[in-house]
Amino acid sequence: MIIIFSMKKLLLFTILISALITSCKKEEDEQPVVTGVTDAMARDTLYYVMRQWYYWHDMMPVIKKEDYKDPYELLEAMRYKTLDKWSFVADYDEFTAEMQGEFVGHGIRIGVDDDLKARIAMIYSKSPLYAQGVRRGWIVKSVNGINIAQTLIDGDATAYNNAMGPGTAGITNKFVFVKPDLTEVEISSTKSSFITNSVIHFDTLKLSSGITGHLVFESFIEPSPKELAIAFDFFEASDIKELILDLRYNSGGYLSVANTLAGEILGKTQAGTGSVFTTLKYNNKNQDQNYSFKIENSQNSLSLTRVVVISSRRTASASEAVMNGLKPYMNVISIGDTTSGKPVGMNGWPVAEKYFYWPITFKVVNKNNEGDYFEGIPPDKLVPDDITHDFEDRNELCLKEAINYLEKGSFSSKRASAFYSYPQYSEKPEWMKNGFLLDNESSIVKKLEKE
């Protein structure tokens, strides 16, 4: 079965394998009930979805669906591999939990610095290690006696996962850290379940150019609007004049949350309120689904005319949409590295509370019809991700360059040379590294309500 969402209520539409979608509208009391969905039935549903909704439906290889045992195998066979690195099939429960912020693990991202030392690159505030004082920048000398830095340098995901163990509550790992004061500390951490914070940090900076907001934002998930509201209430009360928006680890999420963030940055400006933030363009079978998100004014909206974005190769999807969507209305300056390059997004189909299908279904453009940044959005100033310092430390290279630009109106004279972006590992599932999703408040949803 496929679920399509309505703004007023959830409407369940069952696609029978013999009839597929011959009718799209039924009252709830008329809905047939399908139980015991097999992998073959789920595979056949995905086959229909891909043929009707997949953005590159006319570029898919010719296949026989019966040659594939389940939707995972079928998607891989049908995917347009030249451009599509993102379409995925997820376990229903795992996907739902992840987008609600539920997490099991230590709550850390680990990277490698220029001296080839492993360090904490990011840590959630409700994670077990955070409670024991661990912060971004701490050196990870070993995990269970294993030199984790070499594993990261080798890019050996299997070895890393074996060292850290499964993402299961109750798994204990022994870490040896080197703190900023160069003292060593051994900490045993047990993986646990907790709700992640998508706002990693926010504060204000008193600069010569004026009071500046500083926001480190990690993902566009269901709890994000409430977290953003707290941060922007603080920014509004502080009467900030500029904003440094750190999206270096933000790989995407719900587009509705991206629209919320755009409104909080720009909503009180004459140019912003009611204007197009981003437009979704579907394949030639579904042009009637094309839809534009409008910038909305909220109680804590600001009226900024310039934003400095910190980006990296991990900045993707909804984050890139924010950068691209704000560009027609304000000066968007980027510092860091070229973004991931994902100007396309997905609609979701939950199937029998067993699978969640997220194929690429639309292209994203801004008010000026600009998009197609498959090679990523290059920064105005190339600066490496400085994981030796915490986000709020003014010596952190990206933050330091952002401050320099805001105060002087230009970048530092020292020219950043090309740098190698070392691998980083987080405990999030692979599909979360490319998220650009429409939730039940978006696109097809609003179109259906109008019908």
ZAMI-497735 format. One record per residue: residue in three letters; x, y, z of N, C-alpha, C, CB in turn. Coordinates in steps of 0.05 Angstrom, whole numbers, plus 5000, padded with zeros to 4 digits. Glycine has a CB too. Example, Ala and Ser with C-alpha at 12.3 -4.5 7.8 and 13.67 -1.06 7.14 Angstrom:
// residues 2
ALA526448865156524649105156526449345156522649115181SER525749555142527349795143525850015157528249885114
END
This chain:
// residues 451
MET501749765000500050005000501850255000498150005024ILE500650464990502050724989500450925005502450824960ILE501751085021500451285036501051555023501251285066ILE499051705017499351985008498052155029498152024979PHE499352385035498452535058496652775049500852645073SER494752835066493153075063493753265086490153005062MET493353525081493753725102491853685125493554005090LYS489353595119487353585140487453325156484553605127LYS488053105142488252845156489852655138485452735163LEU490752445150492152245134490152075119493852055153LEU490552065093488851895076490351665066487652065052LEU489251435070490651185062489551085036490350975084PHE491251045016490450944991491950674986491051144968THR490450464981491650204977491850154947489949984990ILE494250074939494750014911494749704908497450134901LEU492649604896492549314891494349244868489649224885ILE495749024870497748954850496448914823499348714859SER494048814823492748764797491749014784490348564801ALA490949214801489749454790491549694791487249514804LEU493649674808495349904814493650144821497249974789ILE494350394811492750624819490750684797494550864824THR488350584798486250654779484450864791484650404771SER484550884818483051094831484651204853480350984842CYS484651474857486251604877484651714900487751824864LYS482051704899480551824920478351634931479252084910LYS478551584956476451424969476151534997477251114970GLU473751505007473251585035474651385053470251615041GLU475251465077476751285095475151025101477351425122ASP472451045102470950805109470750605085468150875119GLU471750695062471750515039474350385034470850675014GLN476450445050479150355044479450055049481150505061PRO480349905029480849625034483249595052481449485007VAL483349375066485549325085487249095073484449245113VAL489949155072491748945062493548855086493549065039THR493548605091495248495112497148295101493448365134GLY499348245115501248055107502648125081499947785104VAL503448375078504848465053507448315050505248765054THR507748185028510248035023512348215010509647785005ASP514848115009516948274995516248314966519648134998ALA515048104954514348124925512148344921513347854915MET510248354939508148564937509348834940505948514957ALA511148864960512449124965514149194941514049114990ARG515549004929517149044906515449154883518648794897ASP513149034878511449114856510349404860509148924853THR509849464885508949744891511149944884508149774921LEU513649874892515850054885516150074855518449944898TYR515749864841515949864811514050074800515349584799TYR511550074810509650274801510550564808506850224813VAL511350594833512250864842514450964824513150854871MET516450804818518750884802517850964774520850674801ARG516150804762515250854735513551114733513650624724GLN512151174754510351404753511651664764507851344768TRP513251634786514051874800517051924799513351834829TYR518751734792521651774792522351994773523051504784TYR524052184782524652414766525952344740526552604782TRP527652134740529052044715527651794705532051994721HIS524951784705523551544697524251464669520551584700ASP524851654652525451584624528351514619524751824606MET529951514641532751434639533351174653534551664650MET531351054664531750804679532450574660529250734696PRO534150384669534650154652532149974650536949984664VAL531949834628529649644625530249394641529249574594ILE528349334659528749094676526148944678529649184705LYS526348704688524048534694523848514724524248254680LYS521748634735521548654764521548384778519048804772GLU520648174765520547914778523347794782518947724761ASP525347924770528147824774529247914801529847924752TYR527748074816528848194841526948114864529148504839LYS528148024886526447904907525148104925528247724923ASP526248344928525048534946525548824936526248504975PRO524349024949524649304939527449404941522849484955TYR529149304959531849394961533349334935533349264985GLU533149084926534449004902533249144877534248694898LEU530649174877529349294854530249584851526349274856LEU530349744872531050024871533950044859530950154898GLU535749874868538449894859538549834829540249694874ALA536849654819536749584791535549814774535249334786MET533649954785532150154769533450434771529350174779ARG535050484791536150744796537850844772537850744821TYR537551104765539151224744541851304756537751484732LYS543751124753546251134768548051374759547750874766THR547651474736549351704726549051944745548551784698LEU546651994755546252224772545152154800544452424759ASP543651944802542251884827544051724846539751734821LYS544951864867546551744888544851724914549151894894TRP542251794912540851844937538351684942540052124937SER536851604921534351454926534851214945533151364899PHE532951164963533450944981530850824991535051045005VAL531050575000528850445014529750405043528250165001ALA528050485062528750475090526850295105528850755103ASP527750175126526050045145524150255157527649895167TYR521550195157519550385166520050485194516750265164ASP520450305213520750385241523350545245520750145259GLU525550455232528050595235527950875224530350435221PHE526650905200526451165188524751355206525151145160THR522451265214520651425231522051515256518151275237ALA523451335269524851405294527051615288526151155307GLU528551575267530751765261529752045256532351655237MET527652065241526552335234525252465258524652315211GLN524552315278523552425303525752495322521552235316GLY528252455314530552515330531452295349529952755346GLU530152055347530951835364533551725355528751615365PHE535351665373538051585366539051385387539951835365VAL540551195377541951005395544851005389540750715392GLY546551065409549351065405550751235425550051165377HIS553251315418554751495435554151785429557751445433GLY553051835405552252105397554552275387550952245419ILE556452155373558852305365559452275335561252215381ARG560852475324562052455298565052485302560952685279ILE566652305289569552305293570852365266570552035304GLY572852545266574352615242577352605247573552885233VAL578852685227581752685229582852965223583052475208ASP584653065240585753325235588153315217586453455262ASP589453545213591753565194594153415205592453855189ASP594253365231596453215243595852915245597053325271LEU593652845231592852565230591952445257595052395218LYS590952615274589752535299586752515297590652725322ALA585552315308582652285309581552475330581751995314ARG579452615324578252805343575152795341579153095337ILE573952875363571052915363570453155346569952945392ALA568953115324568153335306565453455315567953235277MET563753295326561153385336560153195356559153415312ILE558453295375557353125396554653245404559153105420TYR552653065406549953155415549953205445547852945407SER548353405453548453495481547153295500547053755483LYS545453105490544252905507545652635505541352875500SER547952635492549352375489550752295514551352395466PRO551352035518552751945542555452075546553051645541LEU556952115524559652225527559552525533561252185501TYR557552665523557252955530556852985560554953075514ALA555352805571554752825600557352785616552752615608GLN559352645604561852605618563952815610562952325611GLY563053025597564853255592566153265565566953255613VAL565753065549567053055523565953265504566752775510ARG567753405489566853615472568353595445567453885485ARG567353745425568653765399571553855404567153965381GLY573353735389576253795390577853605407576554075402TRP576553445424578053255440579253045422576253125462ILE581752965428583152755412582152485422586152785415VAL581452315402580652045408583151865404578251945391LYS584551805425587051655422586551365415588651665448SER584451245427583850965420580950905429585750775434VAL579850695416577250595423577650295427575050655402ASN577150195452577649915458580449825451575549735444GLY582350005454585149945448585949965419585849675458ILE584050045402584550065373585150345365582049955357ASN587250385349588050645338585950725318590850645326ILE583950885327581750945309582551145288579351065326ALA584651305293585551495273586451355247587851665284GLN587851145250588850995226586450875211590850785234THR584450785226582150675213580750885196580150555234LEU580551125207579251345192580951425168578851585210ILE583551445171585351515149585051315126588251535159ASP584851065134584550855113581750855101585050575126GLY579851005113577151005103575850735105577151095074ASP576550575125575550305128573050305145577750125140ALA570750335132568250345147567650085163565950405128THR568449855151567949605164569549585190568649365145ALA572149655188573849645212572749845233576749715205TYR571850075224570750275243568250155257570050535229ASN566450045242564049935253564649705272562149845231ASN566649535265567449315282568549425308569449135268ALA570049635307571349755331569149875350573349965324MET567150005338565150135354562949955362564050375338GLY562549735347560349545354557749635343560149515384PRO555649465345553049535333551649765347551249285335GLY549849895332548350115344546050025362547250285322THR546849895383544849775401545349885430545149465401ALA543149965442543350055470544549845488540550145481GLY546349925505547649735523550449655515545949485525ILE551249715491554049655482555949855495554249665450THR558049765508559949935522562549935507560249845551ASN563650175503566350205491568050365510566150355463LYS570650305509572550435526574250635509574450235541PHE573950895514575351105499577651205516573351335492VAL579851265502582051425514582151685499584751265513PHE581651905514581652175502584052325511579052315510VAL584852515495586752725503585252985503589352735484LYS585053105526583553355530585153595519582753395559PRO583853825516585254065507587654145523583354295505ASP587654075549589954135566592153925565589054165596LEU591753735545593653515539593753295560596453635537THR591953295579591753075597590052845585590553165625GLU590752605592589352375582587152295601591252135576VAL584952195591582752105608581551855594580652325613GLU580951655610579651415600576751415608581051155610ILE574951385589572151395594570751155582570851665584SER569251015598567550795588564750905583567450555608SER563850875558561250985550559450755540561651205528THR557050755550555050555542553050685523553650435566LYS552750565499550850675480548050675492550950515453SER546650895487543950915498542051045478543951065525SER539551045484537551175467536851445477534950995465PHE536951645459536251915467535252075443538752055480ILE534152315448533252485427535452685419530652645435THR536152685394538352865385537453155384539352775358ASN539353335387538853615383539953705356540153785406SER538253815340539153915314540454185315536753925294VAL539754345334541254595340543454515359539354815352ILE545854505348548254425364549154645382550454335346HIS549054895372550055115388548855375377553155135388PHE548255565395547655835386548556035407544655875380ASP549456265398550356475416550456735399553156415428THR551356955412551657205398554557295401549757425409LEU555557425381558257535380558157835378559957415357LYS559557975396559658265395562058345377559958385424LEU561358415353563458485333563358785327563058325307SER565458885315565459175308563359245288568159245296SER562359035273560259075254557459065266560458875232GLY557258985292554758975305554358705318552459025286ILE552258675333551658415347550858215326549358455368THR552257985327551957785306550957515318554557735291GLY548957405307548057135315549856925304545157095308HIS550056705318551756475310550156225316554556475324LEU549556075295547855845297549155605284545055885285VAL549555385299550555135288548154945286552955015305PHE547454875261544954725256545654475241542854895241GLU544754235252545753985242543853825225546553825265SER541153865228539353705212536553825212539253415222PHE535053775191532353875188530353655194531853995159ILE529853605220528153385228525753495244529753185246GLU524053315253521553395265521853575290519953155273PRO523753525308524053705331525353975324525753575352SER526354015300527954255293526454515296528954225265PRO523954535287522554795290522454905318519754775279LYS522054735338521954835365524754925374520954615384GLU526754775366529554855373530255115359531554635366LEU529555145334530155395319528655625332529355365290ALA526255585341524655805353526055915378521855705360ILE527255735394528655825418531055995410529555575435ALA532555895390534956045381534156315369536455885360PHE532156325353531356575340529956765359529656525315ASP528556665379527556835400529856985414525956675421PHE531956835419534356955431535657155412536456735438PHE535857085387537057275367535357535365537357145340GLU532757505365531057735363531257915387528057655358ALA531257785411531557935436534258075437531257755460SER536257955425539058075425539358275403541057855421ASP537358315386537358505364539758475346537358795375ILE540158225337542558175320542258315293542957865316LYS544558385281544658525256545658345233546358775258GLU547058135241548257945222547857665233551258005217LEU548257465215548057185224550257015211545257065217ILE551556855227553356645217551956385221556156645232LEU551356255198549756005198551655775191547356015178ASP552155605211554055385207552455135199555655325233LEU552755055174551454815163553454605154549654895139ARG555754605165557854435155557254135158560454495170TYR555654065178554953775182552053725176555653695210ASN550653915164547853885159547353755132546354155161SER546553505132546253355107543353355097547153075110GLY541553515110538853545099536653455118538653395074GLY534353395106532053315121529553435108532253415150TYR527553505124524953595114525153875102522953585136LEU524053905078524054165065522354365079523054135036SER520254275093518554465108520154605130516154315120VAL522054455141523754585162525654775150525254365178ALA526654715126528354905111526855165106529454775085ASN524255135098522655365093522255535119519955285082THR521955395141521755525167524255685173521255325190LEU526555565169529055705174529355955156531455515170ALA528655925130528756155112526956385122527956075084GLY524556315132522756515142523856655167520156395148GLU525156505184526356625208528656815201527256415227ILE530056765180532256935172531257185157534256775154LEU529257145141528457355121525657455124528957245094GLY524057325141521157365141520157645145520057205161LYS521557815160520558085165521358285144521558175192THR522858205124523658385103521458405082526258305090GLN521258635069519158665049519558475026519258955039ALA522058425020522658244997522057955005525658264989GLY522257885031522057615039519157505042523457575064THR517557645058514957535065513157485040513557725084GLY512257245037510457165015511857104989508557385011SER514457144988515957084964516656794962518457254963VAL517356704938518056424933520756364946518156364903PHE520756164963523256064974524555864955522855935002THR523055654948524055454929521755334914525755244944THR522255244890520155114874521054834867519755274848LEU519154644869519554364863518554314835518254184884LYS520154184818519354124791519453824787521254264771TYR517153704781516853414778517353324750514053324788ASN517253064745517752954718515353034700518152654719ASN515652964674513653044655510952904658514652994627LYS510852704675508252574681506752714703508652284688ASN508152884717506953004742507353304744508152864766GLN507153444721507553724721505553874738507553834693ASP503153754742501053884758501853884788498453734755GLN503953734795504853734823507053944829505953454829ASN507954084809509954294814508854484835510654444787TYR510654554853509654714876511854904886508754524899SER511055144895512955334906512455374936512755604891PHE514555354951514355424980514755734982516455274996LYS513055854998513256145003514556205030510456275001ILE516056415031517356505056515256615074519656715050GLU515256515099513156595118514456755141511756355129ASN512856935151513657105174512756965200512557385172SER514556935219513856815244514357025266515356555250GLN513556965291513957155313516857235317512757045338ASN518657035311521457095316523057145291522756865332SER521657205269523057255244524857505246521057295221LEU526957505231528857725231528557875204531757635235SER530058085200530058235175532858275165528558505178LEU534358055163537158065155537458105125538657815164THR539558235118540158275089542658125081540558575083ARG544057995100546457845094546757615113548958035095VAL547657385103548257165120550857035111545856955120VAL552456955130554956805124554556515131557456925140VAL554756345111554356055115556955905116552455945093ILE557355735136559655565137558755295125560755535166SER560155205105559354965090561754765088558355035062SER561054525080563054315076562054115056563854175103ARG563553915050562653705032560253555043564953505026ARG559753585069557553445082555053615082558253365110THR555253865073552854045071551253965047553754345070ALA548853875051547353755028544353815029547753455028SER543153785006540253775003538754015014539253525017ALA537353985036535754205047537554435055534154105072SER540054385064541954595070542654755045544454475083GLU543154605023543754744998541354894988544654534977ALA538954794993536454934985536155195000534054764990VAL537055205025536955455041538855655028537655405070MET541355565022543255745010542255854983545955605006ASN541255674966540355744940537755904941539955494923GLY535955834959533455964961533556254972531555814979LEU535556304989535856575001537356764982537356565027LYS538856654963540556804946539257034930541956624926PRO536756994920535457214905534757454923533057114892TYR534657424949533657624967535757754985531557514984MET538057634988540057735006542857644997539457645035ASN544857765010547557695004548357445020549557935011VAL548657225006549456975019552356925014547656735008ILE553956945034556856895033557456625044558457125048SER559056465031559656195041562656165046558755975022ILE563256035068566055985077566355695084566756175101GLY568455575075568955295081569755135056566455165094ASP568054935050568654765027566154755009569554485036THR566554644985564354604966562254414978565354504939THR559754474974557654304986557454044971554954454985SER555653874980555453604969554453594941553653434987GLY552453764934551353774907548953594903553453694888LYS546653674915544253514912541853704907543753344937PRO541453794882539253974876536653834870539954144853VAL536253594880533853434876532853334903534353204856GLY530353244904529253144929527252924925528053374944MET526052844947524452604948521652644960525852384963ASN519752494950517252444965517452164977514752474946GLY515952124998516051875012513551715010516751915041TRP513851445008511651265008512051055030511351124980PRO510551075052510550855072508950615062509450955099VAL510050385065508750145055508349945078510450015032ALA505849915086505049715106506549725132505349435094GLU507549975139509150015163511449815164507449985188LYS512449745140514749565138517049705123513949305123TYR516349845102518349985086517650285084518649865058PHE519650445077519150715070520850765044520050915093TYR519450835022520750884997521251184994519150774973TRP523751254986524451534982525951554955526051655005PRO524651534932525951584907526151884901524451434884ILE528051954884528252234875525752284857530852284859THR524352494864521852554850521752834838519552514868PHE523453014847523253294837526053424837521353454854LYS526153644822528553814821527854074837529353884792VAL529854194849529454424865530754674852530554384894VAL529254884849530355134839529355364857529455184809ASN530855594856530055824871528256004855532455974881LYS527656244865525856434852526756494824525656684869ASN529356504820530456574793530956324776533056714797ASN529756104783529955854768532855744768528955894740GLU534355804789537155714791537255464807538955934804GLY538755264797539055014811541254854796536454854811ASP540754594794542654414779545554424789542654494750TYR545854464815548554474827549454194835548654664852PHE549554014815550353744820553253724828549853564795GLU554853924821557653924829558054064855559354064807GLY555954144868556154284894556254584890558554184909ILE555754724912555955014913558755094924553655144930PRO560455214908563155274917563155504937564955344893PRO564955504956565055724975566355974964566655635000ASP565656204976567056454968569856464979565356694978LYS570256315001572956295013573356015022573256495037LEU575455885012576055605019577455595046577855484997VAL576255465065577355435092576855155102576155655111PRO578855015113578354745123576754735148581054605127ASP575454515153573954465177575954415200572054225174ASP576054605218578054605240576854455264578854885247ILE577254195265576054035287577854035312575653745278THR579954195311581654225335580354425355584454315328HIS578354575346577054775364574054725364577755055354ASP572754795386569854775388568554995371568954795418PHE565954955366564555135347564655425356561755045345GLU564455485382564355765391567055885395562755775416ASP569255735392571955835395572656015372573955605398ARG573356265378573956455356576556395341574156735368ASN577956205351580356115336579655895316582456015356GLU577255785317576455585298576555725270573555475304LEU577855595251578555735226576155845211580155555209CYS574055685208571755785193570356015207569755555188LEU569955985233568656205248570456455248568156125278LYS573056415250574956645250574756795223577856545254GLU574556645201574456775175571756915171574756565153ALA569556795182566956925180566957185196564756735192ILE568157185219568357435235569957645220569557375263ASN572257555209573957745194572457875171576457595184TYR570857715157569357825134567258025144567957595119LEU565857965165563758145174564858405185562158005196GLU567258395198568358635209569858805188570258555231LYS571058675168572758825149571458845121575358695147GLY569458685116568158695090569658555068567858975082SER571658405076573258245057574458005071575558425044PHE575557825055576757585067579657645075576657355047SER580657475092583457505101585357495077584257295122SER587557635080589457645057590857385053591557865062LYS591057225074592256965071590556785054592756835099ARG591756695032590256535013590156245022591456564985ALA587756145025587555865033588355685010584655795042SER590155505015591055314995589055084995593955215000ALA589154924973587454694972588054504995587754544945PHE586054375005586454195028584953935023585554325054TYR585853725037584553465035582553445057586653235036SER580153375050577953335070578053045079575253415058TYR579053005103579352735114576552615120581052745139PRO576452355119573852215125572952275153574151915121GLN570252285156569052305182566952095184567852585188TYR566451995208564451785212562551875234565751515219SER559951835228557951885248556351615252556052115241GLU554651615272553151365277550451365263552751335307LYS549951575247547351585233547351385210546851865222PRO544951295202544751105179545551255154541950995177GLU546451095134547451205109545451395095548250985091TRP542851325096540951485081540651765093538251345082MET541451805118541252065130543352255120541452055160LYS545252155104547252325093546452465068549852165088ASN543952415059543052535034540152635036543252335012GLY539152675060536352725063535452995052535752725092PHE533452985035532053215025529153125020533353344999LEU527453155040525053005041522653185043525052805063LEU520353095032517853235036516253085057516253245009ASP515453225078513853105099510953145092514553225127ASN509253085112506353085106505153365106504952925127GLU506853575106505853845103506653965076506954025126SER507553795057508853905034507753825007511753835035SER508253974987507953924959505453774951510253784949ILE505753514946503453354937501153384957504353054934VAL501953404982499953435003498153674997501453475029LYS499353904992497754144989496254134962499454394990LYS497454014942496053984916493553814919497953864895LEU493753594935491453424938489253564952492253174953GLU489953734971487853874987486254054969489054025010LYS487554164948486154354930484254214911488154514915GLU484753954907483153804887480353754896484553534880
END
